[in-house]
Amino acid sequence: MMALLGRRNRSKLILCVLAASLVGYFLFHKNNAKEVGPANRRGISTDEDVDENERLKRPVYEKPPLDINALGEMGRAVKLNLHGEEKIKEEESIRKHQINTYVSEKISLHRRLPERWNPLCRDLRYDYSALPSTSVVIAFYNEAWSTLLRTVHSVLETSPDVLLREVILVDDYSDREHLKKPLEDYISGLRKVRLIRARKREGLVRARLLGASIATGDVLTFLDCHCECHEGWLEPLLHRIKEEESAVVCPVIDVIDWNTFKYLGNPGEPQIGGFDWRLVFTWHPVPEYEQKRRRSATDVIRSPTMAGGLFAVSKSYFQYLGTYDTGMEVWGGENLEFSFRIWQCGGSLEIHPCSHVGHVFPKKAPYSRSKALANSVRAAEVWMDGYKELFYHRNPHARLEAFGDVTERLKLRQQLGCKDFRWYLENVYPDINIPEDRPGMFGMLKNRGMNNYCFDYNPPDDHNVAGHRIILYPCHGMGQNQFFEYSVENEIRYNTREPAGCAAMDSGAEYLTVQLCRKPKQPVPEDQRFILREDGSFFHSQLQKCVQAVEKSDNGNPAPALRPCSDSVYQKWYFEERA
């Protein structure tokens, strides 16, 4: 009888459980139908959380009421018609900081910026209670008062209080009076701002590490000391790192004009970072294969390198990767070294199109970067394998540079099981032109008639390689603007910079200019084809003429020109690797 009752009870229990499961199933799908949307699949909050998230997204400080007529408000340019003593003060401020701090001081520390992100970014919602916290580290050396404090206020007024653990200001041994007690007094009234001071000049790398060493946030966010943050800049960075801890994420860097402080941010597709064979950072459009990989305009963009001033990284992952190379001095080269390491050691380097930060690029570097070449040598020696020779060919003097001991960095590479540089070029940066550098076909391109004169090309704009004339100039043996190579496809390539340029016939004249080389697998344009003959002459088959050194071109300066072929010694050329 008990067994029968037990069987009956079990049957009832099974029916009850089944009924409850069916009810629960339908209730779950009724109440959570919205969770199957793309927003929730990506870990972004649902409508139920909107009110709570609106509360959680409040910044540390609210901006003061908008004064639309204030100078520089909404990122407008400030142009002052100055005379006499005031003009002298403005010029002195530029000389001192390489930024027009006279204008900067006329602009509110709390100014608002125009919207520069893709409109789709505004629709993204985040679960603020689940995002990691961050410490923002800002290193500075003799920075102007207004640009430094505008950076600080910008962070405090655009970063959700719940996400911002602290702002750490690292004074890299500044000697200007306004950065001593006046700065201490000012920030003592600001929540979440800490100031630490180096005991000697450390340079950017070690100064940032001082800040990182005391940071308590889950994520380290590094900013330069003359930035302005766009609304919503922080959440995309932290959300991506929550998704993928090994992702190092950069904001889109919008330009703030150093002279007028106009906010020049581009709402279109951001650019990605690259490098040229001098190991100089370069910007490039997003390649087609990366555009196809992304499913949405709000998806991250993979970038071979980063500019280095602004990025976020998980604190634990930063430590796992070996932080910065502390053998690097001041700044320069550290961004490429870290970029190579991220990719080769299993991470990813990305730009988030929904995170925008404005950056004042000074007129020129306000202090010496004499150690930048040594930093680049360290990067080449540790990460580039045999490809480092392409760097040395274009920088012969770099072989003589004292770069310190890299034994520990090589051990780190081995311990992390990092991939080789060939893998990086093939999988991360397939668009870069890899020079051939065949023996006897690269270096200084010298003329036998004009003794010690070389092909020379020095475009005034680093970001625009093409469109200028090649000249002849006394050979200096330093590579760079006097480095050319002859390709198997009969091109005279100027591939020190990226993208590579090729010598071409100047339309309307018989002189040579540099135009962009063909892309891989494309045919060589006929105006860029120069056949190197056994007698050392370069024969331009399209014009049926030869390249000749002329002492006076149409502008009075020595230059290579296309002339009827002859036995003239001025039409005989040869490559020399170094002086």
Beta strands, then each sheet from edge to edge (+ up, - down):
strand 1: 134-140
strand 2: 164-171
strand 3: 193-197
strand 4: 219-223
strand 5: 227-229
strand 6: 247-256
strand 7: 272-275
strand 8: 281-284
strand 9: 301-302
strand 10: 311-314
strand 11: 348-360
strand 12: 442-447
strand 13: 453-456
strand 14: 471-474
strand 15: 484-486
strand 16: 492-494
strand 17: 501-505
strand 18: 512-516
strand 19: 530-532
strand 20: 538-540
strand 21: 545-550
strand 22: 559-563
strand 23: 573-576
sheet 1: 3+ 2+ 1+ 4+ 10-
sheet 2: 5+ 11- 6-
sheet 3: 5+ 11- 9+
sheet 4: 7+ 8-
sheet 5: 18+ 17- 16+ 15- 12+ 23-
sheet 6: 13+ 14-
sheet 7: 19+ 20- 21+ 22-
end
